[in-house]
Amino acid sequence: MNRYLIYIMFILIVSSGFSQNTNTDWPNLNKYKNSNIEVLSRPKTNKRIVLMGNSITEGWTNFYPEYFENKDLINRGISGQTTPQMLIRFKPDVIDLNPDIVVILAGINDIAENTGPSSIKMITDNITSMAKLAKSHNIKVILSSILPAYDFPWRPKIKPHYKILKINETLQEYAIKNGHVYLDYFSNLHDGNNGLIKKYGIDPVHPNRDGYIVMSKLLDQAIEESLTNKISANVIDRFKQKVFKKRNNESLNYRLAEPIDIKRKKKYPMLVFLHGADGRGNDNIQQLYDANAIGAFSKQNIIDEFQSFIFVPQVPQNERWVNTNWNTSNYKRGKISNSMQLTFEALDSILKKNRSIDKKRIYIMGLSMGGWGTWDAIQRRPNFFAAAVPICGGGDVSYVKDISFMPIWAWHGKDDSVIDIERSREMVMALNEMSNQTKFTEIENRGHDSWIDVWNNKEVWKWLYNQKKN
């Protein structure tokens, strides 16, 4: 066991002893004390699964009790609890029960500040610490998304939407990197307006019986995925490692995903995805992890639902898609960057070799540094792409006439301090003076990470894949 896990176990043991010797049982260690003894007294007849959580987990047995019948499914939810409380009781309520799987659904009460203010990092650190403890005891982990919630009836001044999105993205990325199953309740219960679908809730936060029925079906799928080792990390395997090489020894790392069961006479769309600054390197994988792009492709089921190729090139460290200061207020297009030139040449090579790709349905999307790259790519090759989604980027307004015919949907956070929203506004304004092809979403109360709204918006993906060059 490494030092990190020894440290966590030490904290758990000390905290447990402290809590049991005080009048206030802050982590509520005694709630399931007798029940845990009963569980340990009976033999395991099926795969044992523990649900660790708060009131959303605890309420499951009340609203949908028959789901738990004839299963070794143990509910360890406690109403009102936050992640530090769950972390302290994780040993007696999960590890000591010797389960095969633990399902962790936590974080909403931290956002509501039930035990005081909590940062996104504090919340995700506590959840991932539980996952590390489980893994060290050979317990499979299912990390659940936080359910959508427009507000909290008991704390109406707190608006939770951003933190929910950010935490879910972090948990999904962690699950993919560490071979855990990510259980996406959020996308299936989201009303499209930051809240829980009304017919699935007793209030804006808690599910009703119908909500739990939906959640139970999703949980069954996640359990099957976990038990059969069809883990979310397999998403990575669908993106094959490739290298485009030129005769002068220049090269470009990229990943390429393909639809399953390609028909010889059928044509398929392709998405070109340009990563942000954190995706740079030479490992040919970080471009997928950057901003949890791989999680977005998985969540929206891009490869299978749209039967799409996805091309994801990687810029080497210290290079850029566009050779400019990202927050310049007067950008003028210069010489094409080496990475962009290699990307175009790699695309040409792929299209020449693979005739299954539909040249009328090649799309491009990019974020931050890749948002600049998206604007740059479509301006340099206006007839190559069918549509574009530039996210928090910018471009040269003097070239917008070349792309005035192209369907574009730009996104930018109003509070972006890395790349000013004016960079997108000026591009969209110039385009809208020439045509009505451009859509623009300005996101309220959002900083630089406006891509998380794109990742969770089904409409933008449907819109993108509905576009086709005439």
Residue, then its C-alpha position, 0 to 999 in steps of 0.5 A: m500500500n503506498r504512502y497516500l493510502i496509508y495516510i488516508m487509512f490513518i485519518l479514517i482510523v483516528s477520525s473514527g476513534f475520535s467520533q465514537n468518543t464524542n457526544t456528536d457522531w458527526p460522520n454518523l458512524n453508528k447509524y448502520k452499526n447494527s445493520n453492518i453486524e447483521v450483514l457480516s453475519r450472513p454469507k455472501t450469496n450474490k455479488r455484494i454491492v454497497l451504495m454510498g451516498n446521501s439522502i438521494t441514496e437513502g431515499w432509494t429504498n423508500f421510493y423503490p423498495e422492490y429494486f433491492e429485493n433478492k439482491d445483496l444490495i446494501n444501502r448506506g446513504i445518510s440524509g444531509q451528509t457531505t463527502p468528508q463525513m462519507l470518507i470518515r465512515f467509508k471503512p465501517d460502511v463499505i470496506d469492512l462489508n467486503p463488497d464486490i462493488v461500491v457505488i459512490l453518489a456524493g457531492i450535492n450537499d457539499i455544494a449546498e454547504n451543509t457542513g460549510p463552504s467546499s471548493i470543487k477540488m475539496i469535493t472531488d478529492n474526497i470522492t476520489s479518496m474513497a475510490k482509491l481506498a476501495k481500489s486498494h481493497n480490490i473493490k470495484v468502483i462505480l463513480s456516479s455523476i451528481l444529479p441535476a439541480y436548479d437550486f436548493p429549497w433549503r438554501p435558495k441563494i446558492k446556484p449549484h449548476y456550475k459546480i455540478l457540471k465541473i465536478n461531474e466532468t472531473l469525476q468522469e475524467y478520473a473514472i476513465k483514467n483509472g479504469h472505473v465505471y462512470l455512471d451518468y445520471f445527470s444526462n438522463l435526468h437533466d431538463g435542459n434548463n439546469g434542473l431535474i426533470k420535474k416528473y422525476g423529482i419530489d423537489p428540485v433535488h430529490p428523485n421520486r419513484d419514477g426517477y429512481i426507476v430510471m436510475s435503477k436501470l442505469l445502475d444495472q447497466a453500470i454494474e454489468e459493465s463493472l462486473t464484465n470489466k467493460i470499463s469506461a477506459n475502453v473508450i480510449d481504445r477506440f481512438k487508435q494511435k497514429v503518426f503522420k510522417k513526412r519525408n523531411n522527418e516532420s511528424l504529427n501525433y494523432r488519434l483516430a476513432e472509427p465507427i463500428d462495422i463500416k459498410r463499403k458503399k456508405k459514407y460517414p462524417m468526421l469530426v476534427f477536434l483541436h485540443g487546448a493548451d493542456g493537451r500539448g505534448n508528445d504522448n499521443i494521449q493527453q489531447l484526449y484527456d484535455a478538458n475531458a474531451i474523451g468524456a464528452f465523446s463518450k457521454q454524447n456517444i459520438i462515434d456510435e450515435f452519429q457513426s462518426f470518425i473522430f480525428v484528434p491531432q496533438v500539438p507538441q509542447n511549447e507550440r500552438w495552433v495559432n502563433t499569437n497571444w491568446n488574449t490579443s485585442n488586434y489579431k491579424r492572421g500570419k503564417i500558418s503554424n507548423s502544427m496546423q500545416l501538418t494537421f491539414e496534410a494528415l487530413d488530406s492523407i487520411l481522406k485519400k486512403n479512406r474513401s468511407i469518409d464523407k467529404k461533405r460532412i467534415y466538422i471541426m471543433g476546438l477549445s481555448m487554444g483550439g478555439w483559435g485553431t478552429w477559427d484559423a482552420i476554417q478561414r484557411r480552408p473555407n471549403f473543406f469543413a461543413a460546420a464549425v464549433p469554436i469554443c472560447g477562441g478568436g480569429d481575424v475579422s478581416y477574413v470572415k467573408d471567406i466563411s460567411f456561408m458556413p454554419i458556425w456555432a460559437w461559445h464563450g463564457k462572459d467572465d472569461s479572463v483568459i481569452d476575452i469574450e470580445r474575441s468571439r463577439e467580434m467574429v460573430m458580429a462581423l459574420n452576422e453582417m454578411s449572413n445568418q449562418t452564425k449562432f453564438t452562445e454567451i454563457e452567464n457566470r462562466g469563466h474560461d471553461s465554457w466547454i463544459d456547457v458544450w459537453n453537456n448540451k445535446e443540441v449542439w452535437k445534433w446541430l453539428y451533425n445535421q450540417k452538410k455542404n451543398 
